[in-house]
Amino acid sequence: MSGSGGVLVLGGGAAGLAAAWRLAQEGVSITLIEKRRSPGGKAFSFPGPSPHGGGEIDNGQHIWLGCCTALRGWLEALGTADLAPLEPRARVPFLLPGPGGGPGAGMGWISDSWLPAPFHHLPSLLAYAPLSFSERLTLVRGIDRLRRARPGDLAAWEGISFASLLSSWGQTERIRRRFWDPIVVSACNVLPERASAALAALVFREAMAGGRQGGRFAIPRAGLSALIARPAARAIEKREGRVLTGVRAERLELDGDAVAGVRTADGAFLQARAVISGLAWDDLPGILPPRWREDPFFASARGLAPSPIVGIHLWFDAPVIDLSYAGLLESSLHWVFNQTRLRGLPGQGQYLSLIVSDAADWLHLGTGEALSRAIGELGRFFPEAGTARLEEGVVIKERKATFAPGPGTALCRLPAETPIRGLFLAGAWTQTGWPATLEGAVRSGEAAARKALTAGGIQPL
């Protein structure tokens, strides 16, 4: 195996694929290597239980918002945006459990209205049933504070938790539990007590205080591999790039302080004029030459820590919920998605996917325990979960799903350009300005590609 002397991309997750795709579009010679047998990284899908149909299932449910402009633009270019259409309006239900099971009287909706942005959510906030009217007024004042924040405010908030910021604005614990917490934990994969106020604030500003499309959902109607990984790989190969799977990077080889190529686990050498690493922050040091591992630039990433996500897939013999999706309040489950409705699946039963973010409490559970806990919790909102028969259940634990974006972690996130000439970094953990989302991953890949073209001096063929 030999390299082309062009750009070598390490890792076939969204960041690596986006970087390779962008450079391939510019006519740059590209080779992408991925250690798994198929690309996709943490956003992949695999065949579901065959008796139930429905095609591929995802390792975890991913959704994005209208404010995720880089991701949406990339999907448009790949020709798959219609598989995750942006909903024509925001209308998101949040449920409290009722005293006897089933949705309680506190079922609320966050939705658009006829008012112009950024006030288009105001009527639904003032009618948000999980909170009292006085609490809703307090909530609206908090959202207005976010809307009016200046860039200097966001910079100052990086060093404090979002919970501290909310407390200083009079947002009570109950308001937090019933509004702020479920949104923050979904976007940042940590609760507000552990989330950087700057990053959490960005999510709300983009989704609720920006344009009318910002808070609208895009929910995949197909598996993530069909939506992202395979189309991106095909697009790279169509431009004469190479996507090599089952190939693991072992060591970055240098010529002085400049990139020469990468040695793979099977001993092959891939020559490259530049390398874009799409590896996770804790995998990157393993490929660096020893003297660079302790360099302050790379060592600063050691301050990052992982946060897990658990995805649960349930196939029932009868319908359990009559919504397309819902956020669950005051629950260890955070979201439920009715895949039968979203994907237009046939049959009398129902396929649901559940998401648990910041899921450390679920990691020690065996599959049976996790399924039992999930169904019991689901039954607090939908009593039919206790009477319908579970035909199949799958539990997927991503122990290092994202980095935990705590206060001060901005100092641990590395830029695209590194002190090693010709080495560039991509990944949702790098300096994207976003939490660890698909949007951040795509932005990072595009940023690394731009740096390779400018600072790296890479020229098209």
C-alpha positions as CSV (number, residue, x, y, z in Angstrom):
1,M,0.0,0.0,0.0
2,S,1.4,3.4,-0.9
3,G,0.0,6.9,-0.5
4,S,-0.5,9.4,-3.4
5,G,1.4,12.2,-1.7
6,G,-1.9,14.2,-1.5
7,V,-3.9,14.6,1.7
8,L,-4.5,11.7,4.0
9,V,-7.6,11.8,6.3
10,L,-7.6,9.6,9.4
11,G,-11.0,8.5,10.6
12,G,-14.3,8.1,8.7
13,G,-16.7,9.8,11.0
14,A,-18.6,12.9,10.0
15,A,-15.7,15.2,10.5
16,G,-13.2,13.1,8.5
17,L,-15.8,12.5,5.7
18,A,-16.7,16.2,5.5
19,A,-13.0,17.2,5.3
20,A,-12.2,14.6,2.6
21,W,-15.4,15.4,0.7
22,R,-14.6,19.2,0.7
23,L,-11.0,18.6,-0.6
24,A,-12.1,16.1,-3.2
25,Q,-14.5,18.7,-4.5
26,E,-11.5,21.1,-4.9
27,G,-9.7,18.5,-7.0
28,V,-7.2,17.5,-4.3
29,S,-5.9,13.9,-4.2
30,I,-7.5,12.3,-1.1
31,T,-7.1,9.0,0.8
32,L,-9.3,8.4,3.8
33,I,-8.6,5.5,6.2
34,E,-11.1,4.2,8.7
35,K,-10.3,1.4,11.2
36,R,-13.8,0.0,11.2
37,R,-15.2,-2.0,8.3
38,S,-17.5,0.8,7.2
39,P,-17.4,4.6,7.6
40,G,-19.7,6.6,9.8
41,G,-17.9,6.9,13.1
42,K,-20.3,7.5,16.0
43,A,-23.2,8.1,13.5
44,F,-23.7,4.8,11.9
45,S,-26.5,2.3,11.3
46,F,-26.8,-1.5,11.0
47,P,-29.4,-4.0,10.1
48,G,-32.3,-4.3,12.6
49,P,-33.8,-7.5,13.8
50,S,-34.9,-9.2,10.6
51,P,-38.5,-10.3,11.6
52,H,-39.5,-6.6,12.2
53,G,-38.3,-5.0,9.0
54,G,-37.7,-1.3,9.0
55,G,-34.2,-1.6,7.4
56,E,-31.2,-0.2,9.3
57,I,-31.3,1.1,12.8
58,D,-29.0,3.8,14.1
59,N,-26.5,3.3,17.0
60,G,-28.4,6.3,18.6
61,Q,-31.1,8.6,17.4
62,H,-29.7,11.8,15.9
63,I,-31.8,14.9,15.2
64,W,-30.7,18.3,14.2
65,L,-32.2,21.8,14.0
66,G,-32.7,24.4,11.3
67,C,-29.8,26.3,12.8
68,C,-27.4,23.4,11.8
69,T,-26.6,25.1,8.5
70,A,-23.3,23.4,7.8
71,L,-24.8,19.9,8.2
72,R,-27.9,20.7,6.2
73,G,-25.8,22.3,3.4
74,W,-23.6,19.2,3.2
75,L,-26.6,16.9,3.0
76,E,-28.0,19.0,0.2
77,A,-24.7,18.6,-1.7
78,L,-24.7,14.8,-1.1
79,G,-28.3,14.6,-2.3
80,T,-29.8,13.1,0.9
81,A,-31.4,16.1,2.5
82,D,-34.8,14.8,1.6
83,L,-34.2,11.8,3.9
84,A,-34.1,14.2,6.8
85,P,-36.5,17.0,5.8
86,L,-36.8,20.1,7.9
87,E,-40.2,20.2,9.5
88,P,-42.4,23.1,8.1
89,R,-42.8,24.5,11.6
90,A,-41.5,23.9,15.1
91,R,-44.0,22.0,17.2
92,V,-42.3,20.0,19.9
93,P,-44.2,18.2,22.7
94,F,-42.8,17.9,26.2
95,L,-44.6,15.5,28.6
96,L,-44.8,15.2,32.4
97,P,-45.9,11.8,33.7
98,G,-49.5,11.6,35.1
99,P,-50.2,10.4,38.6
100,G,-51.7,7.1,37.3
101,G,-49.4,6.8,34.3
102,G,-49.9,8.5,30.9
103,P,-49.2,12.1,30.1
104,G,-50.1,14.4,32.9
105,A,-52.0,17.7,32.7
106,G,-48.6,19.3,32.2
107,M,-48.2,18.4,28.5
108,G,-46.6,21.4,26.8
109,W,-45.6,22.4,23.3
110,I,-42.8,24.7,22.0
111,S,-44.0,25.9,18.7
112,D,-43.8,28.7,16.1
113,S,-46.4,31.4,15.8
114,W,-47.4,34.3,13.5
115,L,-45.1,36.6,15.4
116,P,-41.8,37.7,13.7
117,A,-38.5,36.2,14.9
118,P,-37.1,36.3,17.5
119,F,-40.5,36.4,19.2
120,H,-42.1,33.6,17.2
121,H,-41.9,31.2,20.2
122,L,-43.4,33.6,22.7
123,P,-47.1,32.5,22.6
124,S,-46.1,28.8,23.2
125,L,-43.8,29.8,26.0
126,L,-46.6,31.8,27.7
127,A,-48.9,28.8,27.4
128,Y,-46.3,26.2,28.4
129,A,-48.4,23.9,30.7
130,P,-45.6,22.2,32.7
131,L,-44.9,25.6,34.4
132,S,-47.2,28.0,36.2
133,F,-47.9,31.3,34.6
134,S,-45.5,33.2,36.9
135,E,-42.8,30.6,36.1
136,R,-43.5,31.1,32.4
137,L,-42.9,34.8,32.8
138,T,-39.6,34.1,34.6
139,L,-38.7,31.7,31.8
140,V,-39.4,34.3,29.1
141,R,-37.2,36.8,30.9
142,G,-34.4,34.3,30.9
143,I,-34.7,33.6,27.2
144,D,-34.7,37.4,26.6
145,R,-31.5,37.7,28.6
146,L,-29.9,35.1,26.2
147,R,-31.2,36.9,23.2
148,R,-29.7,40.2,24.2
149,A,-26.3,38.7,25.2
150,R,-23.3,40.2,23.5
151,P,-20.2,38.4,22.3
152,G,-18.3,39.6,25.4
153,D,-21.0,38.0,27.6
154,L,-20.6,34.6,25.9
155,A,-16.9,34.7,26.4
156,A,-17.3,35.5,30.1
157,W,-19.8,32.7,30.5
158,E,-17.3,30.0,29.3
159,G,-15.9,29.7,32.8
160,I,-19.2,29.1,34.7
161,S,-21.9,26.5,34.5
162,F,-25.2,27.1,32.8
163,A,-26.9,26.2,36.0
164,S,-25.1,29.0,37.8
165,L,-26.0,31.5,35.1
166,L,-29.7,30.4,35.2
167,S,-29.7,30.7,39.0
168,S,-28.4,34.3,38.8
169,W,-31.3,35.1,36.5
170,G,-33.9,33.7,38.9
171,Q,-34.6,30.5,37.0
172,T,-35.7,28.1,39.8
173,E,-34.9,24.4,40.0
174,R,-38.4,23.5,38.9
175,I,-38.2,25.8,35.8
176,R,-34.8,24.2,35.0
177,R,-36.1,20.6,35.4
178,R,-39.2,21.3,33.2
179,F,-37.6,23.4,30.4
180,W,-33.9,24.1,30.4
181,D,-32.6,20.7,31.5
182,P,-34.1,18.5,28.8
183,I,-32.9,20.8,26.0
184,V,-29.4,21.3,27.4
185,V,-28.8,17.6,28.1
186,S,-29.9,16.7,24.6
187,A,-27.6,19.3,22.9
188,C,-24.6,19.2,25.2
189,N,-24.9,15.6,26.6
190,V,-24.5,16.9,30.2
191,L,-26.9,18.6,32.5
192,P,-26.7,22.3,33.1
193,E,-24.7,21.8,36.3
194,R,-21.8,20.4,34.2
195,A,-22.3,22.4,31.0
196,S,-20.4,25.5,30.0
197,A,-22.8,28.4,30.1
198,A,-21.3,29.7,26.8
199,L,-22.0,26.5,24.9
200,A,-25.5,26.0,26.4
201,A,-26.3,29.6,25.7
202,L,-25.2,29.2,22.1
203,V,-27.7,26.3,21.6
204,F,-30.6,28.4,22.8
205,R,-29.6,31.5,20.9
206,E,-29.3,29.6,17.7
207,A,-32.5,27.5,18.2
208,M,-34.9,30.0,19.9
209,A,-33.6,33.5,19.5
210,G,-32.5,33.4,15.9
211,G,-34.5,33.0,12.7
212,R,-37.8,31.2,12.3
213,Q,-36.1,28.0,11.0
214,G,-33.6,27.8,13.9
215,G,-35.7,25.6,16.2
216,R,-37.3,23.4,13.6
217,F,-36.5,19.7,13.7
218,A,-34.9,17.5,11.0
219,I,-35.4,13.9,11.9
220,P,-33.8,11.2,9.7
221,R,-36.3,8.9,7.9
222,A,-33.5,6.5,7.0
223,G,-30.4,5.1,8.7
224,L,-27.5,7.4,9.3
225,S,-25.2,5.2,7.1
226,A,-27.6,5.7,4.2
227,L,-28.0,9.3,5.0
228,I,-24.4,10.4,5.5
229,A,-21.6,7.7,5.5
230,R,-22.2,5.8,2.3
231,P,-23.2,8.9,0.1
232,A,-20.2,10.8,1.4
233,A,-17.8,7.9,0.6
234,R,-19.3,7.5,-2.9
235,A,-18.9,11.3,-3.5
236,I,-15.3,11.1,-2.5
237,E,-14.6,8.1,-4.7
238,K,-16.5,9.8,-7.6
239,R,-13.8,12.5,-7.4
240,E,-11.1,9.8,-7.6
241,G,-10.5,9.8,-3.9
242,R,-9.9,6.6,-2.0
243,V,-11.9,5.4,1.1
244,L,-10.1,2.5,2.7
245,T,-11.9,0.7,5.6
246,G,-10.4,-1.8,8.0
247,V,-7.1,0.3,8.1
248,R,-5.9,1.7,11.3
249,A,-3.4,4.5,11.7
250,E,-0.5,3.5,13.9
251,R,2.0,6.3,13.8
252,L,2.5,9.7,12.2
253,E,5.8,9.9,10.4
254,L,7.6,13.2,10.2
255,D,10.4,14.6,8.1
256,G,11.9,17.1,10.6
257,D,8.8,19.0,11.9
258,A,6.7,18.4,8.8
259,V,4.4,15.5,8.0
260,A,5.8,12.8,5.7
261,G,2.9,10.3,6.0
262,V,1.3,7.7,8.3
263,R,2.4,4.1,9.2
264,T,-0.6,1.8,9.4
265,A,-1.1,-1.1,11.9
266,D,-0.2,-3.6,9.2
267,G,3.1,-1.9,8.7
268,A,2.3,-0.1,5.4
269,F,3.4,3.5,4.8
270,L,1.0,6.0,3.4
271,Q,2.9,9.0,2.1
272,A,1.1,12.4,2.3
273,R,1.9,16.0,1.9
274,A,-0.7,16.8,4.6
275,V,-2.7,14.7,7.2
276,I,-6.1,15.6,8.6
277,S,-6.8,13.7,11.8
278,G,-10.4,13.1,12.5
279,L,-9.5,11.0,15.5
280,A,-11.0,11.5,19.0
281,W,-9.0,13.7,21.4
282,D,-7.9,10.6,23.5
283,D,-6.9,8.6,20.4
284,L,-4.8,11.4,18.8
285,P,-1.8,11.1,21.2
286,G,-1.3,7.5,20.3
287,I,-0.3,8.3,16.7
288,L,2.0,11.3,17.6
289,P,5.8,10.9,17.8
290,P,6.8,10.7,21.5
291,R,8.3,14.2,21.7
292,W,5.1,15.7,20.5
293,R,2.8,13.9,23.0
294,E,4.0,16.1,25.8
295,D,4.0,19.3,23.8
296,P,1.7,21.9,25.6
297,F,-0.4,22.3,22.4
298,F,-1.5,18.7,22.3
299,A,-1.3,18.1,26.1
300,S,-4.0,20.7,26.7
301,A,-6.6,18.3,25.2
302,R,-6.1,16.0,28.2
303,G,-8.6,18.2,30.1
304,L,-11.4,16.8,28.0
305,A,-13.5,13.9,29.5
306,P,-16.1,11.7,27.8
307,S,-19.8,11.7,28.3
308,P,-21.9,8.6,27.4
309,I,-25.2,8.2,25.5
310,V,-27.4,5.1,25.6
311,G,-29.8,4.3,22.7
312,I,-32.6,1.9,23.2
313,H,-34.7,0.3,20.4
314,L,-38.0,-1.4,21.2
315,W,-40.3,-3.3,19.0
316,F,-43.8,-3.8,20.5
317,D,-46.6,-6.0,19.1
318,A,-49.1,-3.1,19.5
319,P,-49.0,0.7,19.4
320,V,-47.7,2.4,22.6
321,I,-47.7,6.1,21.7
322,D,-49.7,8.3,19.3
323,L,-47.1,11.0,18.8
324,S,-44.2,11.1,16.3
325,Y,-41.8,12.1,19.1
326,A,-41.7,13.7,22.5
327,G,-39.4,15.1,25.1
328,L,-39.9,13.4,28.5
329,L,-39.7,15.7,31.6
330,E,-38.4,14.7,35.0
331,S,-37.4,11.3,33.6
332,S,-34.2,9.3,33.2
333,L,-35.3,8.9,29.5
334,H,-35.0,12.1,27.5
335,W,-36.7,11.5,24.2
336,V,-38.9,8.9,22.5
337,F,-39.2,8.6,18.8
338,N,-42.0,6.7,17.0
339,Q,-40.0,5.2,14.2
340,T,-43.0,3.4,12.8
341,R,-44.7,6.7,12.0
342,L,-41.5,8.6,11.1
343,R,-40.3,6.0,8.6
344,G,-43.8,4.9,7.4
345,L,-43.3,1.3,8.5
346,P,-46.0,-1.3,7.9
347,G,-47.6,-3.6,10.4
348,Q,-49.7,-3.6,13.5
349,G,-46.9,-3.2,16.0
350,Q,-44.7,-0.2,16.8
351,Y,-40.9,0.5,16.7
352,L,-39.7,3.1,19.2
353,S,-36.3,4.5,19.8
354,L,-35.3,6.1,23.1
355,I,-32.4,8.3,24.0
356,V,-30.7,8.7,27.3
357,S,-28.0,11.4,27.3
358,D,-25.4,11.9,30.0
359,A,-26.1,8.3,30.6
360,A,-23.4,7.2,33.2
361,D,-26.1,5.7,35.4
362,W,-27.1,3.3,32.7
363,L,-23.7,1.9,31.8
364,H,-23.6,-0.7,34.5
365,L,-27.0,-2.2,33.5
366,G,-27.1,-5.4,31.5
367,T,-29.4,-5.5,28.5
368,G,-32.3,-7.1,30.4
369,E,-32.0,-4.6,33.2
370,A,-31.8,-1.6,30.8
371,L,-34.8,-2.8,28.8
372,S,-36.9,-3.3,32.0
373,R,-35.9,0.1,33.3
374,A,-36.7,1.8,30.0
375,I,-40.1,0.1,29.6
376,G,-41.0,0.9,33.2
377,E,-40.0,4.5,32.7
378,L,-41.9,4.7,29.4
379,G,-45.0,3.4,31.2
380,R,-45.0,6.5,33.4
381,F,-45.9,8.5,30.3
382,F,-47.6,5.9,28.1
383,P,-49.5,3.1,30.1
384,E,-49.7,1.0,26.9
385,A,-46.0,0.2,27.3
386,G,-46.9,-2.0,30.3
387,T,-49.5,-3.9,28.4
388,A,-48.0,-4.3,24.9
389,R,-45.7,-7.2,24.4
390,L,-42.1,-6.5,23.7
391,E,-41.0,-8.5,20.7
392,E,-37.4,-7.3,20.5
393,G,-35.1,-4.9,22.3
394,V,-31.7,-3.6,21.5
395,V,-29.5,-1.5,23.8
396,I,-26.5,0.4,22.5
397,K,-24.0,2.0,24.8
398,E,-21.7,4.7,23.4
399,R,-19.4,5.2,26.4
400,K,-17.4,7.9,24.8
401,A,-20.2,9.4,22.7
402,T,-19.1,13.0,23.1
403,F,-16.8,15.1,25.2
404,A,-18.4,16.7,28.3
405,P,-18.5,20.4,27.5
406,G,-17.9,21.7,31.1
407,P,-16.9,25.2,32.1
408,G,-13.4,26.0,30.9
409,T,-13.2,23.2,28.3
410,A,-12.8,25.8,25.5
411,L,-9.1,25.9,26.6
412,C,-8.8,22.1,25.9
413,R,-10.3,22.2,22.4
414,L,-7.6,22.4,19.8
415,P,-7.7,24.5,16.6
416,A,-7.5,23.0,13.1
417,E,-3.9,24.0,12.5
418,T,-1.2,22.4,14.7
419,P,2.6,23.1,15.3
420,I,3.4,20.1,13.2
421,R,3.6,21.4,9.6
422,G,1.0,19.6,7.5
423,L,-1.0,18.2,10.4
424,F,-4.5,19.5,10.8
425,L,-7.3,18.5,13.2
426,A,-11.0,17.8,12.7
427,G,-13.6,16.5,15.1
428,A,-16.6,17.7,17.1
429,W,-14.2,18.1,20.0
430,T,-12.0,20.7,18.3
431,Q,-12.6,24.5,18.3
432,T,-15.9,24.6,16.5
433,G,-17.7,26.9,18.9
434,W,-20.5,24.2,19.1
435,P,-21.1,21.3,21.4
436,A,-20.2,17.8,20.2
437,T,-22.9,17.5,17.5
438,L,-23.0,16.5,13.9
439,E,-23.1,20.2,13.0
440,G,-19.9,20.7,15.0
441,A,-18.3,17.7,13.3
442,V,-19.1,19.0,9.8
443,R,-17.9,22.5,10.6
444,S,-14.6,21.1,11.9
445,G,-14.1,19.0,8.8
446,E,-14.6,22.0,6.6
447,A,-12.3,24.1,8.7
448,A,-9.5,21.5,8.5
449,A,-9.9,21.3,4.7
450,R,-9.6,25.1,4.4
451,K,-6.5,25.1,6.5
452,A,-5.0,22.3,4.4
453,L,-5.6,24.4,1.3
454,T,-4.2,27.6,2.7
455,A,-1.7,27.0,5.5
456,G,-0.8,23.6,4.1
457,G,-0.3,24.9,0.6
458,I,-2.1,21.9,-0.9
459,Q,-2.9,22.4,-4.5
460,P,-5.6,20.7,-6.7
461,L,-4.3,18.1,-9.2
